[in-house]
Amino acid sequence: MSKNIIVSNRLPIKISKVDNSFEFTPTSGGLATGLKSFHKQKNSLWVGWPGIGSDKIDKILWPKLQDSLKKNNYCPVNLSSKEIQNFYYGLPNKCLWPLFHYFIEKSSFNESHWKHYVEINKKFSDVVLAKIEKGDTIWIHDYQLMLCPKMIKDSRPDVKIGFFLHIPFPSFEIFRTFPRRKSLLKGVLGADLIGFHTYDYERHFLSSVKRLLRYEVNFNKINLGIREVVVNTFPMGIDYDKFNKAAIDHHSRKASQQTELKKQIELHKKSVKDGKLILSIDRLDYTKGVLNRVKAFEQFLNKFPEYLEKVRLVMLTVPSRSEEPQYKKLKKETDEIVGRVNGEYATVNWTPIWYYYRSMDFDELIDLYSSADIAMITPIRDGMNLVAKEFVSTRINGDGVLILSELAGASKELFQALTVNPFDINSMSNTIHDAINMGIDEQKQRNFSMQKRIKRYTVKYWADEFISSLNEISVVQENGVLKIDNKSSEIIKENYKKSSNKLILLDYDGTLVEFNEKPGLAIPDSETFKILKDLSEENDVAIVSGRDQHFLDKHFSDLKLTLVAEHGYFTRNYAERWSEKANFNKDRIKSFKPILDSFSDRTPGTFVEEKLNSIVWHYRKSDPELANSRVVEFKTVFDSLSTDELNLMDMDKAIEIINAQVNKGSAVSEIISNKDYDFILCIGDDITDENMFESLPKNSYTIKVGKKKTSAKYYIKDPRQVKSFLSFLTK
């Protein structure tokens, strides 16, 4: 039976050594909480670091730990304390976390940290690869493991891989500052489905892919040639019933059953008529906006002194990376500002801020949620923020107000909250006043709408929707043309060897050589010459290209080849002169030169290439979005000025105006009419080569370079594999 393999930096447990055994306790992070139920309900294996260094465990006890983990369907990735220090506290913590949250000044890249990041991603990938069985689905999570998708896909291209980023993906201008930006993008693109919490993050990711890797992006799909990657938005939910039912249970408890925290809160409420509790819950992290929140509360007390001794801020900050210098500094600053506010405004019977620096168990958390009148969740930047959703789910009477940062992912869903700019201290202080004075009917109306959303789009719904979408994508990508693999290569070679009259038809750019930003520099190397020479000794070989006569003569005149230039307008058999198709009015094509020059002037990174019978506008080095806009604009101009004798061809990062009566299909039809071939092989990569594929006999072997929409029977990855395949035929 196939299984889902969840891969995350850590397993969702804390391990404590008890005598000669181990005790597992659940962790409270958003990912751990969110996927726990999915892991239990599905046939699932969870791969991750168990939370304890492999060097800290006695070798005698290690088998017991392995057995205990296995019973819970956990698979550990064994990392030493040093590896954890170099990995988690290296690139992810010191560079990616601050960069992705827009704290460029706190982001520090270190070449050694990158090396460790690659090594540990490889270690995770190897553990996953050892556990994969046919039909399994891999779901990789978060910024610590962004290289894993490609590492796994390279070894197992048949496996379905999903990747989900739980933090923001920054804008292109931020992301481009990361030194290994392309490697990181290519790592993630090993996945078949990539998920983000919000459309903003999805849009930023696609923008970086277009601008940095120059891949073709159509809406939310990325064309990698060999396959297609889908990018989509999946806002993560919570276990609504768990929090809602717990709030109902706590509401009905007798005084003797209440937690000490609940009793404290009740005393506060009884001592202050019309008093209000404002709740703040976060990990202590500079992205959470804790300092700005305290400043806003301080300003509120200063602006509205009538609420002194009536409104209290209950602030829970959970320790996080507490040994790191930046976090030690933040802890010190938080302590100081809380102390200053309490020192300035506290009275004998009232302290404005109750400050807790510790973790709280689930019961205490529910008491805080359900007792608070207002939740103030104002991170400076946050991927989602499930705390906001948890608070809303506990409002069993419909009362309560949520103040939410517009820079938290949750604000896209919980738009009925009072949204604030976390950098605008004055506005936040005014919003506290608005929240305190909001009528009960409005509170209920807002909470009802938010609860309706949270109740429907739960964490289970989120996980099921992601996996369902991944399975649908994989099914689509498995259909269509066949891949040139060992089996298909052997079949083609067998027929090749037993045939007597063989014809090999080859495109040039994108087929025999990689594309170059300057077409004239994409010249054949010695390996290509040897392959063509070996093929042409026993076969008829033709290069059917969009290149002009001069280029093909310069590089291939010494080989026994048929050359076809400018998509079929010129043809030359070996040792003969070039023949030209019937003349047509070339001035019609040349009339577009000034127009294309104008477009090129307005589109940096583009240039115009003139051929004898066509004209090409190249935009490979231009900003992709600007180029796409300009192409659409030019097509409108072309349609208004063109006649039936001209065609506009969409090439790979270029458009070409050609004679409508001439194409590669008509050229190869003439070639095959001269001899009765019993084996025809044709390889090409772009839309002009489709004319060749469609004009050939059905028993021909047609191969598309890159997995794109095609009438070819097979596809192959890239020019490197094309040359490897052609060499294989001649051995």
MARKERO-642235 format. One record per residue (C-alpha): x, y, z. Coordinates in steps of 0.1 Angstrom, whole numbers, plus 2048, in hexadecimal, padded with zeros to 3 digits. Example, Ala and Ser with C-alpha at 12.3 -4.5 7.8 and 13.67 -1.06 7.14 Angstrom:
<recs>
<rec <87B 7D3 84E>>,
<rec <889 7F5 847>>,
</recs>
This chain:
<recs>
<rec <800 800 800>>,
<rec <80E 822 7F6>>,
<rec <815 83B 812>>,
<rec <819 860 818>>,
<rec <83C 86A 823>>,
<rec <83D 88A 837>>,
<rec <85F 89A 838>>,
<rec <867 8B7 851>>,
<rec <885 8C4 863>>,
<rec <879 8B5 884>>,
<rec <862 899 88E>>,
<rec <843 8A6 8A1>>,
<rec <84F 89A 8C2>>,
<rec <867 8A1 8DE>>,
<rec <87C 884 8EB>>,
<rec <884 880 910>>,
<rec <89A 864 91D>>,
<rec <889 852 93A>>,
<rec <89F 837 94A>>,
<rec <8A6 81E 92E>>,
<rec <88A 82A 917>>,
<rec <87D 849 907>>,
<rec <85E 85F 90B>>,
<rec <84E 872 8EE>>,
<rec <83B 892 8F3>>,
<rec <82B 8A5 8D7>>,
<rec <83A 8C6 8CB>>,
<rec <824 8E5 8C8>>,
<rec <831 8F4 8A7>>,
<rec <818 8FD 88B>>,
<rec <824 8E2 874>>,
<rec <826 8C7 88E>>,
<rec <803 8D0 89A>>,
<rec <7F5 8D3 877>>,
<rec <801 8B2 869>>,
<rec <7FD 89C 888>>,
<rec <7D9 893 880>>,
<rec <7E2 88D 85B>>,
<rec <7FF 876 865>>,
<rec <7E8 861 87B>>,
<rec <7CB 85E 863>>,
<rec <7DF 855 844>>,
<rec <7F7 839 83C>>,
<rec <814 850 844>>,
<rec <839 851 84D>>,
<rec <848 870 85C>>,
<rec <86D 877 855>>,
<rec <880 890 86A>>,
<rec <89A 897 884>>,
<rec <88E 888 8A6>>,
<rec <899 8A6 8BA>>,
<rec <8B7 897 8CB>>,
<rec <8DA 895 8BE>>,
<rec <8E5 872 8B4>>,
<rec <905 878 8C9>>,
<rec <8EF 87D 8E8>>,
<rec <8E0 85A 8E6>>,
<rec <8F1 83B 8F5>>,
<rec <8F7 822 8D9>>,
<rec <8E7 807 8EE>>,
<rec <8C7 81C 8F1>>,
<rec <8C6 826 8CC>>,
<rec <8B4 806 8C0>>,
<rec <899 80C 8DA>>,
<rec <894 82F 8CD>>,
<rec <892 823 8A9>>,
<rec <877 809 8B3>>,
<rec <863 823 8C6>>,
<rec <864 83B 8A9>>,
<rec <85B 820 890>>,
<rec <83B 817 8A5>>,
<rec <82F 83B 89F>>,
<rec <838 83B 87A>>,
<rec <855 852 880>>,
<rec <876 84F 86D>>,
<rec <893 862 87C>>,
<rec <8AE 875 86A>>,
<rec <8CC 871 880>>,
<rec <8DE 892 885>>,
<rec <8FA 899 89E>>,
<rec <8FA 8B7 8B4>>,
<rec <914 8C7 89E>>,
<rec <900 8C0 87F>>,
<rec <8E2 8D1 88E>>,
<rec <8F6 8EF 898>>,
<rec <905 8F3 876>>,
<rec <8E4 8EC 864>>,
<rec <8C6 8F9 876>>,
<rec <8D8 915 888>>,
<rec <8EB 91C 868>>,
<rec <8DC 925 847>>,
<rec <8B7 920 850>>,
<rec <8B8 934 870>>,
<rec <8D3 94E 867>>,
<rec <8CA 954 843>>,
<rec <8AA 946 835>>,
<rec <893 94E 852>>,
<rec <89B 973 854>>,
<rec <89D 977 82F>>,
<rec <87C 967 828>>,
<rec <86C 97D 843>>,
<rec <87B 99C 833>>,
<rec <896 9A2 84E>>,
<rec <8B2 9A6 835>>,
<rec <8C9 9B7 84E>>,
<rec <8C7 998 865>>,
<rec <8CD 97F 848>>,
<rec <8F1 973 847>>,
<rec <8FD 95A 82C>>,
<rec <91B 944 834>>,
<rec <92A 92C 81A>>,
<rec <931 912 835>>,
<rec <90D 914 840>>,
<rec <901 90E 81C>>,
<rec <918 8F0 819>>,
<rec <908 8E1 839>>,
<rec <8E6 8EA 82C>>,
<rec <8EC 8D5 80C>>,
<rec <8FB 8B8 820>>,
<rec <8DE 8B5 838>>,
<rec <8C4 8B9 81D>>,
<rec <8D6 89C 80C>>,
<rec <8D5 888 82C>>,
<rec <8AF 88D 82F>>,
<rec <8AB 884 80A>>,
<rec <8BF 864 80F>>,
<rec <8A9 859 82C>>,
<rec <889 860 817>>,
<rec <897 84E 7F9>>,
<rec <89E 82F 80E>>,
<rec <879 82E 819>>,
<rec <868 835 7F7>>,
<rec <853 819 7E9>>,
<rec <840 81A 7C8>>,
<rec <821 831 7C9>>,
<rec <82D 845 7E8>>,
<rec <827 86A 7EA>>,
<rec <841 881 7FA>>,
<rec <837 8A1 80C>>,
<rec <855 8B7 815>>,
<rec <851 8D5 82D>>,
<rec <861 8F6 832>>,
<rec <880 90B 82D>>,
<rec <899 8F3 83D>>,
<rec <894 8D9 822>>,
<rec <891 8ED 801>>,
<rec <8AB 8D8 7EF>>,
<rec <89B 8B7 7F7>>,
<rec <880 8B6 7DC>>,
<rec <89A 8B7 7BF>>,
<rec <8B2 89F 7D1>>,
<rec <896 886 7D4>>,
<rec <887 88C 7B1>>,
<rec <8A9 888 7A1>>,
<rec <8AC 865 7AF>>,
<rec <887 85C 7AD>>,
<rec <876 86F 790>>,
<rec <858 858 793>>,
<rec <84F 862 7B6>>,
<rec <835 87D 7BE>>,
<rec <844 89A 7D2>>,
<rec <833 8B7 7E3>>,
<rec <844 8D4 7F5>>,
<rec <833 8ED 80C>>,
<rec <843 90D 819>>,
<rec <836 918 83B>>,
<rec <847 93A 83C>>,
<rec <843 957 824>>,
<rec <854 956 802>>,
<rec <863 979 7FE>>,
<rec <860 98F 7E0>>,
<rec <878 98A 7C3>>,
<rec <88D 9A9 7CD>>,
<rec <892 99A 7F0>>,
<rec <898 976 7E5>>,
<rec <8B1 97F 7C9>>,
<rec <8CA 98B 7E5>>,
<rec <8CE 967 7F0>>,
<rec <8F0 95A 7E1>>,
<rec <8E3 937 7D9>>,
<rec <8C1 942 7CD>>,
<rec <8C1 92D 7AD>>,
<rec <8CB 90D 7BF>>,
<rec <8AF 913 7D9>>,
<rec <895 918 7BE>>,
<rec <8A0 8F9 7AA>>,
<rec <8A0 8E5 7CA>>,
<rec <87B 8EE 7D1>>,
<rec <872 8E8 7AC>>,
<rec <87A 8C3 7B1>>,
<rec <857 8C2 7BF>>,
<rec <838 8BC 7A9>>,
<rec <822 8D2 7BF>>,
<rec <82E 8F0 7D3>>,
<rec <817 8FF 7ED>>,
<rec <816 921 7FF>>,
<rec <7FF 930 819>>,
<rec <7F5 94E 804>>,
<rec <7F4 959 7E0>>,
<rec <80D 975 7E7>>,
<rec <828 95B 7F0>>,
<rec <81E 946 7D1>>,
<rec <821 965 7BB>>,
<rec <843 96E 7C9>>,
<rec <850 94B 7C4>>,
<rec <844 94A 79F>>,
<rec <854 96C 799>>,
<rec <875 960 7A6>>,
<rec <873 940 791>>,
<rec <86C 956 772>>,
<rec <887 970 778>>,
<rec <8A3 95A 786>>,
<rec <89F 939 774>>,
<rec <88D 947 755>>,
<rec <875 92A 755>>,
<rec <854 92C 743>>,
<rec <838 933 75B>>,
<rec <813 931 750>>,
<rec <7FC 93C 76C>>,
<rec <806 925 788>>,
<rec <819 90B 774>>,
<rec <83E 90A 76E>>,
<rec <84B 8F9 74F>>,
<rec <86C 8E7 756>>,
<rec <86D 8D7 734>>,
<rec <86E 8B3 741>>,
<rec <850 8B9 757>>,
<rec <838 8D3 765>>,
<rec <837 8E0 789>>,
<rec <817 8EE 798>>,
<rec <818 90A 7B2>>,
<rec <7F9 911 7C6>>,
<rec <7EB 921 7E6>>,
<rec <7E0 90B 803>>,
<rec <7DA 920 823>>,
<rec <7E0 909 840>>,
<rec <7C4 903 859>>,
<rec <7C1 8F7 87D>>,
<rec <7AE 8DB 88F>>,
<rec <790 8F1 895>>,
<rec <77C 8D7 8A9>>,
<rec <799 8D1 8C0>>,
<rec <79B 8F6 8CB>>,
<rec <776 8FC 8CA>>,
<rec <76C 8DE 8DF>>,
<rec <788 8E5 8F8>>,
<rec <77B 908 8FC>>,
<rec <758 8FB 903>>,
<rec <766 8E2 91C>>,
<rec <77A 8FD 92E>>,
<rec <75B 913 92F>>,
<rec <747 8F9 942>>,
<rec <762 8EF 95B>>,
<rec <75C 8F5 980>>,
<rec <773 90C 993>>,
<rec <786 8EE 9A3>>,
<rec <78E 8E1 980>>,
<rec <79D 902 973>>,
<rec <7C2 907 96D>>,
<rec <7D5 920 983>>,
<rec <7D8 937 965>>,
<rec <7B2 937 960>>,
<rec <7AD 93F 985>>,
<rec <7C5 95D 981>>,
<rec <7B2 96A 963>>,
<rec <791 966 975>>,
<rec <79E 97A 992>>,
<rec <7A8 996 97B>>,
<rec <786 997 96A>>,
<rec <774 998 98B>>,
<rec <78A 9B4 999>>,
<rec <785 9CB 97B>>,
<rec <763 9D5 96F>>,
<rec <761 9D5 949>>,
<rec <786 9CB 948>>,
<rec <795 9BD 928>>,
<rec <7B0 9A4 922>>,
<rec <7C5 9A7 902>>,
<rec <7D8 987 8F9>>,
<rec <7F9 985 8E7>>,
<rec <808 963 8DF>>,
<rec <828 95D 8CB>>,
<rec <849 94C 8CA>>,
<rec <863 965 8D4>>,
<rec <870 96E 8B1>>,
<rec <878 98F 8A1>>,
<rec <85F 988 885>>,
<rec <842 987 89E>>,
<rec <841 9AD 8A5>>,
<rec <840 9A9 8CB>>,
<rec <852 9CA 8D2>>,
<rec <83C 9DE 8BB>>,
<rec <81D 9CE 8CB>>,
<rec <829 9D9 8EE>>,
<rec <830 9FC 8E1>>,
<rec <80D 9FD 8D2>>,
<rec <7FE 9F3 8F3>>,
<rec <813 A0C 905>>,
<rec <807 A28 8EE>>,
<rec <7E3 A1C 8F3>>,
<rec <7E7 A21 919>>,
<rec <7F6 A43 913>>,
<rec <7DB A4F 8FA>>,
<rec <7BD A40 90D>>,
<rec <7C5 A42 933>>,
<rec <7A0 A3A 93B>>,
<rec <7AA A16 935>>,
<rec <7C5 A15 94F>>,
<rec <7BE 9F9 968>>,
<rec <7A4 9EB 950>>,
<rec <7B7 9DC 933>>,
<rec <7D3 9C3 937>>,
<rec <7EA 9B4 91D>>,
<rec <7F1 98F 923>>,
<rec <811 987 910>>,
<rec <81D 963 90B>>,
<rec <83F 960 8F9>>,
<rec <84A 93D 8F3>>,
<rec <871 938 8F4>>,
<rec <880 933 8D2>>,
<rec <8A5 92E 8C8>>,
<rec <8AD 93E 8EA>>,
<rec <8D2 937 8E7>>,
<rec <8D6 94C 8C7>>,
<rec <8E4 96F 8CC>>,
<rec <8C8 980 8B9>>,
<rec <8AE 96F 8CE>>,
<rec <8C0 977 8EE>>,
<rec <8C0 99B 8E4>>,
<rec <89B 99A 8DC>>,
<rec <893 98A 8FD>>,
<rec <8A6 9A6 90F>>,
<rec <894 9C1 8FB>>,
<rec <872 9B1 903>>,
<rec <87A 9AE 928>>,
<rec <884 9D3 928>>,
<rec <866 9E1 916>>,
<rec <84E 9CC 92B>>,
<rec <85F 9D7 94A>>,
<rec <85E 9FC 940>>,
<rec <839 9FB 937>>,
<rec <830 9E9 958>>,
<rec <847 A01 96B>>,
<rec <836 A20 95D>>,
<rec <811 A15 95E>>,
<rec <80E 9FB 979>>,
<rec <7FA A02 999>>,
<rec <7F7 9EF 9B9>>,
<rec <7DA 9DA 9AC>>,
<rec <7E1 9D9 987>>,
<rec <7FE 9CF 970>>,
<rec <7F8 9D9 94B>>,
<rec <80C 9BC 93D>>,
<rec <80C 998 949>>,
<rec <82C 98A 938>>,
<rec <832 964 935>>,
<rec <852 958 926>>,
<rec <84C 933 924>>,
<rec <839 918 912>>,
<rec <815 910 91C>>,
<rec <803 8EF 91B>>,
<rec <7E3 8EB 907>>,
<rec <7CB 8F1 925>>,
<rec <7DC 912 92E>>,
<rec <7DC 91D 909>>,
<rec <7B6 917 907>>,
<rec <7B1 92B 927>>,
<rec <7C4 948 918>>,
<rec <7B1 947 8F7>>,
<rec <78E 943 906>>,
<rec <794 95D 922>>,
<rec <7A2 979 90C>>,
<rec <78C 994 8FE>>,
<rec <7A4 99E 8E3>>,
<rec <7C0 98B 8D2>>,
<rec <7DC 9A1 8C4>>,
<rec <7EF 98D 8AA>>,
<rec <805 9A6 898>>,
<rec <824 995 889>>,
<rec <83B 9AB 873>>,
<rec <83A 98E 85A>>,
<rec <82B 96B 85E>>,
<rec <825 94E 846>>,
<rec <803 947 854>>,
<rec <7FF 94A 87A>>,
<rec <7E8 92F 887>>,
<rec <7E5 940 8A9>>,
<rec <7CC 958 89A>>,
<rec <7B7 93B 88D>>,
<rec <7B9 929 8AF>>,
<rec <7AD 948 8C1>>,
<rec <78F 94C 8AA>>,
<rec <786 927 8AE>>,
<rec <782 92B 8D4>>,
<rec <768 947 8D2>>,
<rec <74C 930 8DB>>,
<rec <734 94D 8E4>>,
<rec <73E 961 8C5>>,
<rec <74D 97D 8D8>>,
<rec <771 989 8D7>>,
<rec <786 99E 8BF>>,
<rec <7A4 994 8AA>>,
<rec <7BE 9AE 8A1>>,
<rec <7D3 9A0 886>>,
<rec <7F2 9AC 872>>,
<rec <7EB 9B0 84E>>,
<rec <80E 9A1 848>>,
<rec <803 97F 856>>,
<rec <7F8 965 83D>>,
<rec <7D8 960 852>>,
<rec <7CC 983 84A>>,
<rec <7C4 978 826>>,
<rec <7AA 960 835>>,
<rec <79F 972 855>>,
<rec <798 993 845>>,
<rec <77B 999 85E>>,
<rec <796 99F 879>>,
<rec <7A2 9C2 880>>,
<rec <7C1 9C3 86A>>,
<rec <7DE 9D9 872>>,
<rec <800 9E3 864>>,
<rec <818 9D6 87F>>,
<rec <830 9F3 878>>,
<rec <816 A0D 87F>>,
<rec <817 A10 8A5>>,
<rec <7FD A2D 8A6>>,
<rec <7E4 A1A 891>>,
<rec <7E8 9FB 8A6>>,
<rec <7E1 A0E 8C6>>,
<rec <7C2 A1D 8B7>>,
<rec <7B7 9FA 8AB>>,
<rec <7B9 9ED 8D0>>,
<rec <7A1 A09 8D9>>,
<rec <78A 9FF 8BC>>,
<rec <78B 9DA 8C7>>,
<rec <782 9E3 8EB>>,
<rec <764 9F7 8E0>>,
<rec <757 9DF 8C5>>,
<rec <733 9D5 8CB>>,
<rec <72A 9B1 8D2>>,
<rec <715 9AD 8B3>>,
<rec <732 9B8 89D>>,
<rec <749 9A1 8B0>>,
<rec <732 983 8AA>>,
<rec <72D 98C 885>>,
<rec <753 98D 87F>>,
<rec <75A 96E 893>>,
<rec <73E 95A 882>>,
<rec <74D 961 860>>,
<rec <770 958 86B>>,
<rec <765 938 87D>>,
<rec <752 92D 85E>>,
<rec <772 92E 84A>>,
<rec <788 91E 864>>,
<rec <76F 903 86C>>,
<rec <76D 8F9 847>>,
<rec <791 8FD 83D>>,
<rec <7A1 8E8 858>>,
<rec <7C4 8DA 859>>,
<rec <7B6 8B9 84D>>,
<rec <7A6 8CA 830>>,
<rec <7C6 8DC 828>>,
<rec <7DB 8BC 828>>,
<rec <7C2 8A8 815>>,
<rec <7BE 8C3 7FB>>,
<rec <7E4 8C6 7F6>>,
<rec <7E9 8A0 7F2>>,
<rec <7CA 89D 7DB>>,
<rec <7D8 8B9 7C5>>,
<rec <7FA 8A8 7C5>>,
<rec <7EB 887 7BA>>,
<rec <7D8 898 79E>>,
<rec <7F7 8AA 791>>,
<rec <80B 88A 791>>,
<rec <7F1 877 77D>>,
<rec <7F0 892 763>>,
<rec <816 893 760>>,
<rec <819 86D 75C>>,
<rec <802 86E 73D>>,
<rec <80C 879 71A>>,
<rec <82C 873 707>>,
<rec <845 858 711>>,
<rec <866 85F 721>>,
<rec <886 855 710>>,
<rec <894 83D 72A>>,
<rec <8A9 81E 729>>,
<rec <88B 808 71D>>,
<rec <880 820 701>>,
<rec <8A4 826 6F7>>,
<rec <8AA 801 6F2>>,
<rec <88A 7FE 6DD>>,
<rec <894 81A 6C6>>,
<rec <8B8 80D 6C3>>,
<rec <8AC 7EA 6BA>>,
<rec <897 7F8 69D>>,
<rec <8B3 810 694>>,
<rec <8CC 7F3 691>>,
<rec <8B6 7DD 67B>>,
<rec <8AC 7F9 663>>,
<rec <8BE 7FF 642>>,
<rec <8B3 822 638>>,
<rec <8B4 839 656>>,
<rec <8AD 85E 658>>,
<rec <8B6 874 676>>,
<rec <8A6 896 678>>,
<rec <8B4 8AE 693>>,
<rec <8AB 8D1 69D>>,
<rec <8C9 8E6 6AA>>,
<rec <8C2 900 6C5>>,
<rec <8B3 8F0 6E4>>,
<rec <8B9 8CD 6D5>>,
<rec <8DE 8C9 6CD>>,
<rec <8E9 8E7 6E2>>,
<rec <8DB 8FA 6FF>>,
<rec <8CC 91C 6F8>>,
<rec <8E4 93A 6FC>>,
<rec <8DA 95E 702>>,
<rec <8EF 966 6E3>>,
<rec <8E4 94D 6C9>>,
<rec <905 950 6B6>>,
<rec <918 942 6D4>>,
<rec <904 922 6D6>>,
<rec <91D 90E 6C0>>,
<rec <921 8E9 6BE>>,
<rec <93D 8D9 6D3>>,
<rec <954 8BC 6C9>>,
<rec <93C 8A2 6D9>>,
<rec <920 8AE 6C2>>,
<rec <937 8AC 6A3>>,
<rec <941 889 6AB>>,
<rec <91D 87E 6B1>>,
<rec <912 88D 690>>,
<rec <930 87F 67D>>,
<rec <929 85C 68B>>,
<rec <904 85E 682>>,
<rec <90A 86B 65F>>,
<rec <922 84F 655>>,
<rec <905 836 653>>,
<rec <8E6 84B 652>>,
<rec <8D6 869 642>>,
<rec <8D8 885 65B>>,
<rec <8C8 8A8 658>>,
<rec <8CB 8C6 66F>>,
<rec <8AA 8D9 66C>>,
<rec <8AF 8FA 67D>>,
<rec <8A3 91E 67F>>,
<rec <8C7 929 67C>>,
<rec <8D2 93A 65B>>,
<rec <8E8 92B 63F>>,
<rec <908 93D 64B>>,
<rec <907 92D 66D>>,
<rec <8FF 90A 661>>,
<rec <91A 90C 646>>,
<rec <934 919 65E>>,
<rec <92F 8FC 677>>,
<rec <923 8DE 663>>,
<rec <92F 8E1 63F>>,
<rec <94A 8C6 645>>,
<rec <931 8AC 650>>,
<rec <91C 896 639>>,
<rec <8FB 8A7 643>>,
<rec <8DC 8B6 633>>,
<rec <8D8 8D9 641>>,
<rec <8B6 8EB 643>>,
<rec <8B9 910 64C>>,
<rec <89F 92A 658>>,
<rec <884 910 660>>,
<rec <884 901 63D>>,
<rec <889 91F 627>>,
<rec <8AC 913 61C>>,
<rec <8B8 8EF 617>>,
<rec <8DA 8E2 60E>>,
<rec <8E4 8BD 609>>,
<rec <908 8B4 60F>>,
<rec <920 8C1 5F5>>,
<rec <904 8D4 5E3>>,
<rec <8F9 8F8 5E2>>,
<rec <8DE 907 5F7>>,
<rec <8BB 906 5E7>>,
<rec <8A1 921 5EF>>,
<rec <87C 91F 5F2>>,
<rec <867 933 5D9>>,
<rec <86D 958 5DF>>,
<rec <854 96D 5F2>>,
<rec <853 991 5FC>>,
<rec <86D 994 617>>,
<rec <865 9B8 61C>>,
<rec <846 9AE 62F>>,
<rec <85B 99E 64A>>,
<rec <875 9BA 649>>,
<rec <859 9D4 64F>>,
<rec <856 9C6 673>>,
<rec <87B 9CE 67B>>,
<rec <875 9F2 686>>,
<rec <857 9E7 69B>>,
<rec <86B 9CC 6AC>>,
<rec <888 9E4 6B1>>,
<rec <870 9FB 6C3>>,
<rec <864 9DF 6D9>>,
<rec <888 9D5 6E1>>,
<rec <890 9F8 6EA>>,
<rec <874 9F8 704>>,
<rec <87D 9D6 711>>,
<rec <8A0 9D3 720>>,
<rec <8B1 9B2 71B>>,
<rec <8A2 9AB 6F8>>,
<rec <8B1 9AD 6D6>>,
<rec <8A6 9A8 6B1>>,
<rec <8B7 98E 69B>>,
<rec <8B3 992 675>>,
<rec <8B5 974 65E>>,
<rec <8B1 973 638>>,
<rec <88D 968 639>>,
<rec <882 96E 65D>>,
<rec <887 985 67B>>,
<rec <889 97A 69F>>,
<rec <884 98E 6BF>>,
<rec <897 97D 6DC>>,
<rec <88C 985 700>>,
<rec <89E 96A 715>>,
<rec <8B1 984 72A>>,
<rec <894 99B 72F>>,
<rec <87E 99E 74E>>,
<rec <865 981 748>>,
<rec <845 994 751>>,
<rec <84F 9B3 73D>>,
<rec <858 99D 71F>>,
<rec <837 989 721>>,
<rec <824 9AA 721>>,
<rec <838 9B7 703>>,
<rec <833 997 6F0>>,
<rec <80D 999 6F4>>,
<rec <80F 9BE 6EA>>,
<rec <824 9B6 6CB>>,
<rec <80C 999 6C0>>,
<rec <7F0 9B2 6C0>>,
<rec <804 9C9 6A9>>,
<rec <80E 9AB 693>>,
<rec <7EA 99F 68F>>,
<rec <7DF 9C2 684>>,
<rec <7FB 9C5 66A>>,
<rec <802 9A2 65E>>,
<rec <7F5 98F 63F>>,
<rec <7F0 96A 639>>,
<rec <813 965 62B>>,
<rec <823 96B 64D>>,
<rec <823 957 66D>>,
<rec <82E 961 690>>,
<rec <83E 944 6A2>>,
<rec <841 941 6C8>>,
<rec <865 934 6CE>>,
<rec <877 92E 6EF>>,
<rec <87A 951 6FD>>,
<rec <877 960 6DA>>,
<rec <85E 967 6BF>>,
<rec <866 963 69A>>,
<rec <854 971 67C>>,
<rec <857 959 65E>>,
<rec <848 950 63D>>,
<rec <827 93E 643>>,
<rec <82D 927 625>>,
<rec <84E 91A 632>>,
<rec <854 904 650>>,
<rec <868 8E6 65C>>,
<rec <84C 8CE 654>>,
<rec <84D 8D6 62F>>,
<rec <873 8D4 62F>>,
<rec <874 8B1 63E>>,
<rec <858 8A5 628>>,
<rec <86E 8AC 60A>>,
<rec <88B 89A 61A>>,
<rec <878 87A 621>>,
<rec <868 87A 5FE>>,
<rec <88B 873 5EF>>,
<rec <890 851 5FF>>,
<rec <87C 834 60E>>,
<rec <887 836 632>>,
<rec <87F 819 64A>>,
<rec <88B 82C 669>>,
<rec <886 852 670>>,
<rec <890 863 690>>,
<rec <887 887 696>>,
<rec <891 89D 6B4>>,
<rec <887 8C1 6BB>>,
<rec <87E 8D8 6D8>>,
<rec <867 8F4 6CE>>,
<rec <847 8FC 6BC>>,
<rec <858 8FD 699>>,
<rec <862 8D9 69E>>,
<rec <83D 8CF 6A2>>,
<rec <83A 8D3 67C>>,
<rec <855 8B9 677>>,
<rec <845 8A0 690>>,
<rec <823 8A4 67F>>,
<rec <82F 8A0 65B>>,
<rec <842 87F 661>>,
<rec <834 85C 65D>>,
<rec <823 84D 67B>>,
<rec <83E 833 681>>,
<rec <859 84E 685>>,
<rec <86A 853 6A7>>,
<rec <862 877 6B1>>,
<rec <872 886 6D0>>,
<rec <86B 8A7 6E1>>,
<rec <887 8B6 6F6>>,
<rec <876 8C0 717>>,
<rec <854 8B4 722>>,
<rec <83D 8CD 711>>,
<rec <81C 8CB 6FD>>,
<rec <826 8B8 6DE>>,
<rec <81C 8A0 6C3>>,
<rec <83D 88D 6C7>>,
<rec <83B 869 6D5>>,
<rec <858 86D 6EE>>,
<rec <869 888 702>>,
<rec <88D 88C 70F>>,
<rec <89A 8A3 729>>,
<rec <8B4 8BA 719>>,
<rec <8CF 8BD 6FE>>,
<rec <8E8 8AA 714>>,
<rec <8D1 88C 714>>,
<rec <8CA 890 6EF>>,
<rec <8EF 88C 6E8>>,
<rec <8F2 86F 700>>,
<rec <8D4 85D 6EF>>,
<rec <8E3 863 6CC>>,
<rec <905 855 6D7>>,
<rec <8F3 837 6E5>>,
<rec <8E3 830 6C2>>,
<rec <905 82E 6B1>>,
<rec <916 817 6CA>>,
</recs>
